[in-house]
Amino acid sequence: MSDARPPALPEHTFAEPWQAYAFAFTLQLADAGCFTWAEWTAHFAAHLKSAAVRDHATEHPGPLPETNNPHYYDVWLDSLQTLLIERGIATTDQLDRLKNAWTTAYLTTPHGKPVVLHTESVRSRGLPRV
């Protein structure tokens, strides 16, 4: 059984830089053997279907969010976080601390400069290394 691989490039460009980071991080985790791409797509598809049901408040889901829909990458990130927790790769607390670290980095980065999360910031918060 071969593991399906993601496309070399997504079909659409990313609306926000964090979306590209989330996509790239998911690829890195799959390449590191944290999960297979087939496992990821099944997990993500289930989250997309749940989101479609929630969004339409019915048992009959509406259309799934498309990649050019901003909600798509919110579902992507939520799905990735739950998979990391389910696999024991990260805890909810660690993910909350990582989010706070990114928020701090964003808020303290001068306008026009790239937002960077420094390694020492990750280590000082006890975050997992992948």
C-alpha positions as CSV (number, residue, x, y, z in Angstrom):
1,M,0.0,0.0,0.0
2,S,1.5,3.3,-1.0
3,D,1.1,6.4,1.0
4,A,-0.6,9.2,-1.0
5,R,1.6,12.3,-1.1
6,P,0.5,15.9,-1.1
7,P,0.8,18.0,-4.2
8,A,4.2,19.7,-4.6
9,L,2.4,23.1,-4.4
10,P,-1.1,23.8,-3.2
11,E,-3.7,24.6,-5.8
12,H,-4.2,28.1,-4.5
13,T,-1.9,30.6,-3.0
14,F,-2.2,31.3,0.7
15,A,-4.1,34.4,1.9
16,E,-2.1,34.7,5.1
17,P,1.5,33.7,5.9
18,W,0.3,31.5,8.9
19,Q,-1.6,29.4,6.4
20,A,1.6,28.6,4.5
21,Y,3.4,27.8,7.8
22,A,0.6,25.5,8.9
23,F,0.7,23.7,5.5
24,A,4.5,23.4,5.6
25,F,4.6,22.2,9.2
26,T,2.1,19.5,8.4
27,L,4.3,18.3,5.6
28,Q,7.3,18.3,7.9
29,L,5.5,16.3,10.5
30,A,4.4,13.7,7.9
31,D,8.0,13.6,6.6
32,A,9.3,13.1,10.1
33,G,7.0,10.0,10.5
34,C,4.6,11.5,13.0
35,F,1.8,10.4,10.8
36,T,1.3,9.3,7.2
37,W,-0.2,11.6,4.6
38,A,-3.1,9.2,4.2
39,E,-3.7,9.4,8.0
40,W,-3.6,13.2,7.8
41,T,-6.0,13.4,4.9
42,A,-8.5,11.1,6.6
43,H,-8.2,13.1,9.9
44,F,-8.5,16.5,8.1
45,A,-11.4,15.3,5.9
46,A,-13.4,14.3,9.1
47,H,-12.7,17.8,10.5
48,L,-13.9,19.4,7.3
49,K,-17.1,17.4,7.3
50,S,-17.7,18.3,11.0
51,A,-17.1,22.0,10.2
52,A,-19.6,21.9,7.3
53,V,-22.2,20.4,9.6
54,R,-21.5,22.9,12.3
55,D,-21.6,25.8,9.9
56,H,-25.0,24.7,8.6
57,A,-26.4,23.5,11.9
58,T,-27.9,20.4,10.3
59,E,-27.0,16.8,9.9
60,H,-26.8,17.3,6.2
61,P,-23.5,19.2,5.6
62,G,-23.3,22.0,3.2
63,P,-20.4,22.4,0.9
64,L,-17.0,21.8,2.4
65,P,-14.8,24.8,2.8
66,E,-12.6,25.4,-0.3
67,T,-8.9,26.2,0.0
68,N,-9.6,29.8,-1.0
69,N,-12.1,30.1,1.9
70,P,-10.4,31.6,5.0
71,H,-12.2,29.0,7.2
72,Y,-10.4,26.2,5.4
73,Y,-7.1,26.9,7.2
74,D,-8.8,27.4,10.6
75,V,-10.1,23.9,10.2
76,W,-6.7,22.7,9.0
77,L,-5.0,24.2,12.1
78,D,-7.6,22.7,14.5
79,S,-7.3,19.4,12.8
80,L,-3.5,19.4,13.1
81,Q,-3.7,20.4,16.8
82,T,-6.1,17.5,17.6
83,L,-3.9,15.0,15.7
84,L,-0.8,16.2,17.6
85,I,-2.6,15.7,20.9
86,E,-4.1,12.4,19.9
87,R,-0.7,11.1,18.9
88,G,0.9,12.3,22.1
89,I,3.2,14.6,20.1
90,A,2.1,17.7,22.0
91,T,-0.3,18.6,24.8
92,T,-3.0,21.2,24.9
93,D,-0.9,23.2,27.3
94,Q,2.2,23.1,25.0
95,L,0.1,24.1,22.0
96,D,-1.4,27.0,24.0
97,R,2.1,28.1,25.0
98,L,3.2,27.9,21.4
99,K,0.3,30.1,20.3
100,N,1.1,32.6,23.0
101,A,4.8,32.6,21.9
102,W,3.7,33.4,18.3
103,T,1.3,36.0,19.5
104,T,4.0,37.7,21.5
105,A,6.4,37.5,18.5
106,Y,3.7,39.0,16.3
107,L,2.9,41.9,18.6
108,T,6.6,42.8,19.2
109,T,7.7,42.6,15.6
110,P,8.2,46.0,13.9
111,H,5.8,46.7,11.0
112,G,7.1,45.3,7.7
113,K,9.5,42.8,9.3
114,P,8.9,39.1,9.2
115,V,7.6,37.5,12.4
116,V,10.1,35.0,13.8
117,L,9.7,32.7,16.7
118,H,13.2,32.3,18.1
119,T,14.5,28.9,19.3
120,E,15.1,30.2,22.8
121,S,11.5,31.2,23.0
122,V,10.4,27.7,22.2
123,R,12.9,26.1,24.6
124,S,12.0,28.4,27.5
125,R,8.3,27.4,27.2
126,G,9.1,23.7,27.2
127,L,7.6,23.2,23.8
128,P,8.1,19.9,21.9
129,R,10.8,19.8,19.2
130,V,9.9,18.2,15.9
